[in-house]
Amino acid sequence: MKQKPLAPFRFAVPPPSAVSLADPVLAPRVEANRAATIPACLEFCEKTHRLDAFDLKWKKGDKWFPHIFWDSDVAKVAEGMARELARRPDPALAAKLDSLARRIVAAQQPDGYLNTHFTLVEPEKRFSNLHDWHELYCAGHLIEAAVAHAEATGGSFFLDAARRYADLIARTFGRKPGQKRGYPGHEEIELALCRLAWATDEKKYLDLAAYFVNERGREPNYFVKKEGWQSWRLRYLQAHEPPREQREAVGHAVRWAYLCCGMADVADRTGDAGLLEACRAMWENCTQRRMLVTGGIGTSVDATEAIEGDWKLPNLTAYAESCASIGLALFSRRMHEITGEGRYVDVVERALYNGIPSGISLSGDRFFYQNPLAAGPDSIHDRERQSWFSCSCCPTNFARFWPQAAQLCWAWRPDEVRLCIPAASEFELESGMKIVVSGRYPYDGAIKIRFEGAFRTARFPGMLGVTKPSKIPPRPFALSLRIPDWCGRFSLAVNGKRLAAKPEDGFVSVRRAWKPGDEVALDLAMPVRVLRAHANVGADAGRLALQRGPLVYALESVDNGPGLHRLSIPAKQDFKLVRAKGLPRGTLAIAGEALETTRPGAALYSTAAPRTRRRRFVAIPYALWQNRGPAEMQVWTREAP
């Protein structure tokens, strides 16, 4: 895999075909995506005429019309198909992807423009309402799909179409005379242009991404001057000040996360230390004051999908859009690749095992848009996963996210391979040797790592310092293993010999000339942890949450009966691990003692003292709630005195 000058990340992501999963949690999600999520998304894109829009046959009077964000849904499904194809070849999937890509490209206009709504419905309004109308957001997803298609198939027709569209956008926007000094209301094109620059080795696309990042929020503010927005509303679009001056996570959560992804890409690829420092500060503000324990962000109770101020982390009304957790994970992954700091992977893992999978059923074809941390008896049926949404960004985002799961587990550079998340998996190096991880993580902290295979001609030139295909002898490189922030005690052994190791930036490293047959044993202590929120988080005052390993747990009425609000849990007790009923084999639940509060009499209000009784409780991984039918649920439970 050739390194290009436009991608100086400190660590790189392995090629999708070089890594695979075999664990009990992530691997089934990836397979469900291939078998159910992508087909379901394609089916609904067909049913809702999203695919028909690209045929350009719509006319006034038809019962449907191309919406301003429809193109992004189709593009995300196409990207998901391409990522799946890159992960594992499949002639049938390749044929479907080729057909879809050609259908998309056929809608491109002679000047390069590619947006079905403004081609068919309002052609006179091209690029006239940037803050609301999602043109540049849709363009970003089309570009990402085209890059993924080229990487998976080697074909260029979709990528060429994306380049023509990007060239048109570059002619339209900028600081030259006659150009618009605008930028997207919904960020996404920034990171897409960086991917396009990387795929084509064309710096002009990186320059355009940098323009969109650096022009945002500058005075005179484009949205205020051109579109009449009041300044206080600009925070919702992260346009209240230039991004490099921002230090808080604010506004629409998905837009913020995608902006930060673009900022990180531009900062790294241009050496812009100011942008990177802004990314670091906003990430810290988000994860230390504005993130739910599940890795969810954007908790606004008024359904604006926005990140609110410090400590505003409600449970029952938390929005926590699925796309926002995905965006936070992708931003955090970039920050690890740039800095090498393990704390960023801690957040990737928190979202990957909790906030993200909560948004999709185990079957892969039903979805949450919102992911609250509680569901009371009055909201049970409002908290059922749906097969589709009129604004269906989340289902289609899952289609493109899950194929990347194995890549999130690993990172590399010429002298080091990192196991970031120790799920059972394989990483095949360019030499032909495989690093094979086994175990039952995240349910068990005992992790075995074995080097297998024989040396042969390089498959991925450039990895581990190889610049051209060759026979590669064993030579030293570092194997680095992440020690998660939740782990207070661990042990490490190589070929049966115990090693004393101290984590540095969240990783322990062993450097040697690894050879087939070498074995590493990593044991992460995984007791049940009792969590309490910061004292400023009013919603969680006097409450506790349970976490084991990376998994946050929740009580569900399926196991505990109705009226979860009546329960309290003593923090000091011997929690037990039990089999979770009705969930995938091997799923571990936490069982223990709770106190249930009742009050005698039938009066609505009374002076009678409450009564308590001891009873058993069971908590399941939060990500799996509502897979056994409608139910009450809560993550934060009152702590018994």
Secondary structure, 3 states (H helix, E strand, C coil): CCCCCCCCCCCECCCHHHEEECCCCHHHHHHHHHHHHHHHHHHHHHHCCCCHHHHCCCCCCCCCCCCCCHHHHHHHHHHHHHHHHHHCCCHHHHHHHHHHHHHHHCCCCCCCCCCHHHHHCCHHHCCCCCCCCCHHHHHHHHHHHHHHHHHHHCCCHHHHHHHHHHHHHHHHECCCCCCECCCCCCCCHHHHHHHHHHHHCCHHHHHHHHHHHHHCCCCCCHHHHHHCCCHHHHHHHCCCCCHHHCCCCCEEHHHHHHHHHHHHHHHHHHCCHHHHHHHHHHHHHHHHHCCCCCCCCCCCCCCCCEECCCCCCCCCCCCCCHHHHHHHHHHHHHHHHHHCCHHHHHHHHHHHHHHCHHHECCCCCCECCCCCCEECCCCCHHHCCECCCCCCHHHHHHHHHHHHHHHHCEEEECCEEEECCCCCEEEECCCCCEEEEECCCCCCCEEEEEEECCCCECCCCCHHHCCCCCECCCCEEEEEEECCCCCCCEEEEECCEEECCCCECCEEEEEEECCCCCEEEEEECCCEEEECCCCCCHHHCCEEEEEECCEEEEEEHHHHCCCHHHEEECCCCCCEEEECCCCCCCCEEEEEEEEEEECCCCCCCCCCCCEEEEEEEEEEEHHHCCCCCCCCEECCEEECC
